[in-house]
Amino acid sequence: MGSLVLAKRPNIIAGFSPKDVGGLKLWLAADRLTHLIDGDPVGSWIDASGNGNDVTQATATNKPTFKTGILNGKPVVRFDGGVWLSGGDILDFDYLDKFTLFVVQKNTAGVGDQSLIGKFDSASPFQGWELTYVADTKIAAGLVSDWATNNALWLEYNTTLTSNHIVTMRYNGNATPGTGDLGLWRDGIALALSATVKNGLTATSVNAIPFTIGARNNGAANKITGDIAEIIIYNRALADAVSSQVLRYLGSKWGISVP
């Protein structure tokens, strides 16, 4: 399908919560950081899913910044190209695992490859899963067992995300993943639904790699410059109708147009 929408859909925005959809593993929303004021460093971002998958940063100089009144009158967490948050050993998605993630984000400067969110190694064999900006001109998503041997399932789409957008990544989980098992959307519109399969996928050791927001592998590389307003991750490949509910919630909340 070209977009994550329903032909006829009920009004689910009022009173909807990401918890209403089963399989919620992580829910981070900048407007829930109510203890912070504009300009405060963000040392911890508490997971509202109830799973305790909090992300933190202990080093003062590596903490992102809380900024108020940025997106639809609401706050964001701002990353300046030298900061990140880590959740440690959580969200160990492998090629057999289904998952869907939504990120409300804005890339504010082109500084090469930037890892938005994922659990991805920064050195050979470059394995794990990731949603990332590539060379200032592309948004990419994928799962990699070994990049050097081309064991990967990968999507890239030529676009810049310098305005506020909702990016969705969905993986169907498959022992022999094919081109249709990985999808990438911007504001509910498909950017690419035909992934490149490179020699298939095998099991990875992602449990040794920290889950990281705003960089790759606990800040080892590819730090982003931009804003993140909300992140929602499910351990399911959500059907289009269900994804539409989450998108409408995010679009209404953050003032982003979705179909």
N, C-alpha and C positions, 0 to 999 in steps of 0.2 A: 504494500500500500504506500501511496505517496505521502500521506499525512496521518498523524495520530489523532483522528477525530471520529466522531459519531455522526451519522446522517441525522438521527433524531436522538437527543440526549436530554436527560432531566437536568434541572438546575441544581448542581451539587456544590456550588461554590459556598453558599451560606452554611456555616457550621462544619464544613469538610475539614478533616485532618488527615495528614499522611498516614496516621495510625489506622485509619479506616480501611486501608489496603493491606492485606496479609503479606507477611514476609519482610516487613520493614526492618532493616539492619542498622541504618544510620540516618539521623535527621539533625542537621545543623542549620540553624536560622539566625542570622545576625540580629534580628529584632528581639530575640530571646536573651540577648546579652544585656539584660536590663540593669545590671550592676555597674556598667561602664558608661563613661561620658565621652564626648567627642575628643579624639586625640589620644585616648588611653591605649596602652599596649594590650594586646590580646595574648595572655599567657595560657588560657584554657578556653576551649569551646565545648560546652557540655552537650552530649548526645541526648536529644529529646525523644529518641525512640524507646528508651527504657532498657537498652542493651548494654549501657555503660561504655560505649565505644567513643569515649571522649578523645579529643585531640589537644595536644599541649605543646608549649614551647617554654623551656626553663631559662634559656639564655636571653637576657634583656635585649641585646642588640639584634637578635634574630626573631623578635616578636613582631607580627603584623600589627596594624593600627585600626582601631575602631573609629569609623567616621559616620557622623549622623546626618540625616536629611539628604542623602545622596540619591536614592532610587525610590521614586514614588513617595517621597517624604520619609522613607525608612532608612535605617543604617546599613552599612556594608562593612566587611572586613577587607582592609586594603593591604596589598602586597607590593613592595617597592623594588623587587628584583634582588633582595638580599635576605628575605625572611621566609619562614615556612612554619607549618604545624605538623606534628607527627602523632599517629595513633598507635605506633608499635605494631605488634603482631595481631592485627585484626583484618577482616575482609580478605581471607585467603582464597580468592576465586581462582580456580584452575580451569582447564579447558573442558572439564566435565560439568562445571557449575554454571547454572543459569543466574543471570543478574541483570538489573536495570538500574541506571543511575540518572539523576537529573541535577544539573548545576546551573544556577542563575549567576551569570558572570559577565565581566567586561575586561577585555584585554586593552590596556591603555597605552602600551608602548611596544614597538617592534624591536626586540632584542635577541632575535634568533630563536632557537628551540626552547620552549617553555612547557614544563610539565604541570598541567592544571591539577590533576588528581590521579592517584593510582598507587599501586604496589609493584614497583618496577626497579630492577637493578640498574645501577649507573655504570657498571663495568661488565665485561664479558662474563657470561654469555648473554647479557642484556635480556633477562627473562622477567615475566610478570604480566600485569595488565595495566593499561594506562589510557587516560584521555589527555591529549596534549596539543599544543600549538607547534607547528613545524615551519621553521625558517620564515616566520612572520607572515606567511601567505596561505597557510593551510591549517585546518583543524583535523586532527587524526585520532583514531581510537584503535585499540587492538590488544591481542594476547600474543605473547611471544614465549616459545620454549627455548630457542637458541637463535639469536639474530645472525650470528656468523654462518650458521648452516641453513639459514632461510627457513627455519621451522617457526612459522608465524601465521596469524590471521590478522589482517591489517586493512584499515580504511583510511584514505586521505581525501580531503575535499578542498579545492581552492576557494578560500574565503578568508576574510578578516572579520574578527569579532570585536571591533573597537567600539561598538554600541552594546547596550545591555541586551543579552539574549539568554534564553533557556536552552541549554544543550542537553540532549538525551543520548545515552549510549545503552544499547540492549544486546545481550548475548544469549543465545538459545541453549548453550551447553550441549555438546555433541562429541561422542568418541571419535568421529571422523567429520570434523566441522567442514561445512561447505560455504560457498560465497554468500548464501542468504542467512547464515546463522548470526551475523554481526550487523547491527544497524546503527546509524548516526543521524540525528535530527537537530535542526535549529528552529526553535519556536514551533515545534510540531510538524515541520515540513522536512521531508526526507532530503538529506544532503547526499547520502550514498547508501544504497541497500545491496550492493554487490561488492563483497570484500575480496581482497586478494589472498588466496591460499598459497602459502609457500611451504611445500613439502610436509604439510600437516603439522599437528601439534602433539607434544608428549607432556608428561607430568613435569611440573616445575617445582622448585624449592622456594616458593614465594613466602613461606613462613619465616624465612630468615631475613626478609626484606621489610623494613618498616612501611606501613601505610602512611602516605605523605600527601599533604595539601599544599600547593604552591611551589613545589619543587619535586625532584626525583630523589628517592632513597635517602630520606632524612636530611635533605638539603645538600646532598653531595653534588648535584648538578641541576641545570635547567630551571632556575628559579624564575617565577613569573612576575610581571609587572601588571597589576590590574586589581579588580574588585571581585569579591565573591559575596553574594547575598544569602544564598541558601544552597544546601546540598542534601539530596534525598537518595538513598540507596536501598534497593530491595534485593533479596536473594531469589528472585523469580524473574523470568522473562515475561514481563507484563503484556497482556493482550492489548491491542490498540485501544479498545474501549476503556480499559482501566487506566492506561497511560494518559488518555484524554482527560480523565478526572484529575489526575495529578497536575497536568499541564494547565488546566483551567484554574485550579487553585493557585498555582504559581503566577500565572498571567494576571489574574485579578489582583493578587496581593502586591505584585511588584510593578504593575502598570505596563506589562509587556503583551502585545497583541499576539494571540494564538488563534488558529482556525476554529 
